[in-house]
Amino acid sequence: MVIKNGAFVSHTGAEQWGTGKITEVVSMRATIEFSDGIIRKIASTHYTNLRQADAASFVPHPESAPVPASVTAKKPKKAKS
C-alpha cells in the first residue's frame, strides 16, 4: 500500500480507532486523523499494520471538524445631522 496525503486507512491492530485520513507524510512517519477524534503519528516501521479503507467510512470527529467562521452583523452607520 502507498502511504500518501489524503489516503484513507484503517489500523489492523486497532479497529476501534475507525477509519483514518492521512494528513501528513514525512520520511519516518505519517500523521493520521482517525474517526475516534484522535490524531496519531504512525512510524514508517508500522505501515504494514495499515490497510486501505473506504473513504465513505471516514467520519470526522465532531470536535475536530472545521468550524465555520461566525458572521457578525455590521452596525448601521449613524446619520450625520
C-alpha positions, 0 to 999 in steps of 0.5 A: 500500500502507498502511504500518501496525503489524503489516503484513507486507512484503517489500523489492523491492530486497532479497529476501534480507532475507525477509519483514518485520513492521512494528513501528513507524510514525512520520511519516518512517519505519517500523521493520521486523523482517525474517526475516534477524534484522535490524531496519531503519528504512525512510524514508517516501521508500522505501515504494514499494520495499515490497510486501505479503507473506504473513504465513505467510512471516514467520519470526522470527529465532531470536535475536530471538524472545521468550524465555520467562521461566525458572521457578525452583523455590521452596525448601521452607520449613524446619520450625520445631522 
